[in-house]
């Protein structure tokens, strides 16, 4: 059954049966038959074919989100098994938000990673709000994302603040809103939005969008930074991004709108379980690297 879940996840990733079959290494008819077997076993329809590929049903979306976590957990289990077998290499799993891998932040992280050749690092983007829960579940060793309010922090976790996570609204540089010197929330009501978030959970980005826009105006939800930026490029769509992504946004000809109101801010930082000595060592080195570069 795991093989079928994994194949379905790849189909969900690519939204195309033919491309997925090539990635998996099986024929397209075989993959189609396997997906049908999975649908029959579960008693639901998982996908619908369209002109460009396939579209996941609501049941398919639910299974796809769970399949992602299942595959990640399996990969981690295999990694742990390999470590127990060989006893030659430590493994450290890092989960983080987009800001940490799609900005200059990653250069700092990479410096620390490259200084520990004896450690095998597994790095994945993840839902930034749920990262403390990922640590508690032992699904990662280090989490980099939004540090929760003290009232809901876990005693088992050390929280190391690194920066203020600020967000603003970006649009194509030729967007008609740029004729205004100051933009109000009312100026935004006639435009569609692209929402960037990880998986389909209720997220910080949902909170930001609910703060400024009617959900009915959300045109597209994307789990990819580059896909989101491409959707906004050369259109009149709007998108909320962390200001740490400004350089990347500029590469896609997007600019920050001169809004007259402020969006919520969040503390970003590094987290790890207090009992995990290796994670503590690496996490503190990462934070020290940020502090050195700011000095």
C-alpha positions in Angstrom: 0.0 0.0 0.0 2.9 2.4 0.7 4.1 2.0 -2.9 0.6 3.1 -4.1 0.6 6.1 -1.7 4.1 7.1 -2.9 3.0 6.9 -6.6 -0.1 8.9 -5.9 2.0 11.6 -4.1 4.2 11.9 -7.2 1.1 12.2 -9.4 -0.2 14.9 -7.0 3.2 16.7 -7.2 3.3 16.8 -11.0 -0.4 16.9 -11.8 0.3 14.8 -14.8 0.1 11.0 -15.2 2.6 10.7 -18.0 5.3 12.8 -16.3 4.8 11.0 -13.0 5.2 7.6 -14.7 8.6 8.7 -16.1 9.7 9.9 -12.7 8.6 6.6 -11.0 10.0 4.5 -13.8 6.9 2.6 -14.8 4.6 2.8 -17.9 1.7 5.2 -18.0 -0.9 2.4 -18.2 0.6 0.7 -15.2 0.5 3.9 -13.1 -3.1 4.5 -14.2 -4.0 1.0 -13.1 -2.2 1.5 -9.7 -4.1 4.7 -9.0 -7.4 2.9 -9.9 -6.4 0.1 -7.5 -5.9 2.7 -4.8 -9.2 4.3 -5.5 -11.0 1.0 -5.3 -9.3 0.1 -2.0 -10.3 3.4 -0.5 -13.7 3.6 -2.1 -13.3 7.2 -3.4 -12.3 9.0 -6.6 -8.9 10.7 -6.1 -8.4 12.5 -9.4 -10.1 13.8 -12.5 -8.4 14.2 -15.9 -8.5 17.6 -17.6 -6.9 19.1 -20.7 -3.6 19.8 -19.1 -3.2 16.8 -16.9 -5.2 15.8 -13.8 -7.0 17.6 -10.9 -7.3 16.2 -7.4 -10.7 15.8 -5.9 -11.4 16.9 -2.4 -10.7 13.3 -1.3 -7.6 13.3 -3.4 -6.3 16.6 -1.8 -6.8 15.1 1.7 -5.0 11.9 0.8 -2.2 13.9 -1.0 -1.5 16.0 2.1 -1.4 13.0 4.3 0.8 11.1 1.7 3.4 13.9 1.9 3.8 13.4 5.7 3.7 9.6 5.3 6.5 9.6 2.7 8.6 12.1 4.8 8.1 9.9 7.9 9.2 6.8 5.8 12.3 8.6 4.6 13.2 9.6 8.1 12.6 6.0 9.3 14.9 4.7 6.5 17.5 7.3 7.5 17.4 6.2 11.2 17.6 2.5 10.1 20.7 3.3 8.0 22.3 5.1 10.9 21.7 2.1 13.3 23.1 -0.2 10.7 26.3 1.6 9.8 27.0 3.7 13.0 29.2 5.9 10.8 27.2 9.1 10.4 24.9 11.3 12.4 21.7 12.4 10.8 20.0 15.7 11.4 16.6 16.6 10.0 15.7 20.3 9.5 12.3 21.6 8.7 11.9 25.3 7.9 9.7 27.9 6.2 10.3 29.4 2.7 12.2 32.4 4.1 15.0 30.1 5.3 15.7 28.4 1.9 14.7 31.0 -0.7 16.7 34.0 0.6 20.2 34.9 1.6 19.5 33.2 4.9 20.3 29.9 3.4 23.9 31.0 2.7 24.3 31.3 6.5 22.7 27.9 7.1 24.9 26.3 4.3 28.0 27.6 6.0 27.2 25.7 9.2 26.1 22.6 7.3 29.3 22.5 5.2 31.4 22.7 8.4 29.9 19.4 9.6 30.9 16.8 7.0 30.3 13.9 9.4 26.5 14.8 9.6 24.0 13.9 7.0 21.4 16.7 6.8 17.8 16.3 5.6 16.2 19.7 4.8 12.6 20.2 3.9 10.2 23.1 3.7 7.3 22.8 6.1 4.3 24.6 7.5 5.9 27.2 9.7 3.1 27.4 12.3 3.1 23.7 13.1 6.9 23.4 13.4 6.9 23.1 17.2 4.5 20.2 16.9 6.8 18.6 14.4 9.6 18.7 17.0 7.4 17.2 19.7 6.5 14.4 17.3 10.2 13.8 16.6 9.6 14.3 12.9 12.5 16.7 12.8 15.5 17.7 14.9 15.7 21.5 14.2 12.8 23.7 13.2 13.2 27.2 11.7 10.0 29.3 11.5 7.6 31.3 13.5 8.2 31.3 17.3 4.9 31.0 19.0 3.6 33.2 21.8 5.0 32.3 25.2 1.6 31.2 26.4 1.6 28.3 24.0 5.3 27.3 24.0 6.4 23.8 24.9 8.6 23.4 28.0 10.5 20.7 26.1 11.7 23.1 23.3 14.3 25.8 23.3 13.3 28.8 21.2 16.1 31.1 19.8 14.8 34.3 18.1 16.7 35.4 15.0 14.6 38.1 13.2 11.3 39.9 12.9 9.2 38.3 10.1 7.5 41.2 8.3 5.2 40.9 5.4 3.9 43.3 2.7 1.9 43.2 -0.5 3.7 42.7 -3.9 2.5 43.2 -7.4 3.9 43.4 -10.9 6.0 46.6 -11.4 3.5 47.8 -14.0 0.4 47.2 -11.9 -2.1 50.1 -12.1 -2.0 50.5 -8.3 1.5 52.0 -8.5 0.0 55.2 -9.8 -1.1 55.9 -6.2 1.4 57.2 -3.7 -0.5 55.5 -0.8 -2.7 52.5 -1.0 -5.6 51.7 1.4 -7.3 48.4 2.0 -10.3 49.6 0.0 -8.0 50.0 -3.1 -7.3 46.3 -3.0 -10.9 44.9 -3.2 -11.1 44.8 -7.0 -8.1 42.6 -7.5 -7.5 38.8 -7.3 -4.8 37.2 -5.1 -2.3 34.4 -5.2 -1.8 32.7 -1.8 1.5 31.1 -1.0 1.4 28.6 1.8 2.6 25.1 2.6 0.1 22.2 2.4 -3.6 23.0 2.9 -3.6 23.7 6.6 -4.9 26.9 8.3 -1.7 29.0 8.3 -0.1 32.3 9.1 -0.6 33.3 5.5 -4.3 32.6 5.8 -4.4 34.9 8.8 -2.6 37.7 6.8 -5.0 37.3 3.8 -8.1 37.3 6.0 -6.8 40.5 7.5 -6.9 42.3 4.2 -9.0 40.5 1.6 -12.2 38.6 1.1 -11.4 34.9 0.6 -13.6 35.0 -2.5 -10.9 37.1 -4.2 -8.3 34.4 -3.7 -7.7 33.2 -7.3 -5.0 30.6 -6.7 -3.3 28.8 -3.8 0.3 27.6 -4.4 2.7 25.6 -2.3 5.7 26.8 -4.4 7.5 30.1 -4.1 8.6 30.2 -7.8 5.1 29.1 -9.0 3.5 31.9 -7.0 5.9 34.5 -8.3 5.3 33.4 -11.9 1.6 33.6 -11.4 1.8 37.2 -10.2 4.4 38.2 -12.8 2.8 40.0 -15.9 -0.7 40.0 -14.3 -2.7 42.2 -12.0 -2.7 39.6 -9.2 -1.5 40.5 -5.7 0.5 38.5 -3.3 1.6 38.8 0.4 5.2 37.9 0.9 7.8 38.2 3.6 10.0 41.2 3.1 12.9 38.8 3.3 11.8 37.5 -0.1 12.0 41.0 -1.7 15.2 40.3 -3.7 13.7 37.1 -5.2 10.4 39.0 -5.9 12.3 41.7 -7.7 13.9 39.1 -9.9 10.4 38.3 -11.1 9.7 42.1 -11.7 7.5 42.4 -8.6 7.6 45.4 -6.3 6.2 46.2 -2.9 3.1 48.3 -3.0 3.1 51.5 -0.9 0.4 50.4 1.5 -0.6 52.9 4.3 -1.5 50.1 6.8 0.8 47.6 8.5 0.4 43.8 8.3 1.0 41.6 11.4 4.6 40.8 12.4 6.0 37.6 13.7 9.2 36.5 15.5 11.2 34.1 13.4 13.8 31.8 14.9 15.4 28.4 15.5 13.9 25.7 17.7 15.0 22.3 19.0 14.2 19.8 21.7 16.3 20.5 24.8 17.2 16.8 25.2 18.7 16.7 21.6 22.3 17.7 22.2 23.4 17.5 18.5 20.4 19.7 17.4 21.3 22.2 20.2 24.9 22.4 18.9 23.9 23.0 15.3 21.1 25.3 16.1 23.3 27.6 18.2 25.9 27.7 15.5 23.2 28.8 13.0 22.0 31.6 15.3 25.6 32.7 16.0 26.2 32.9 12.2 23.3 35.3 11.9 24.5 37.4 14.8 28.1 37.5 13.3 26.8 38.7 10.0 24.7 41.4 11.7 27.6 42.7 13.7 
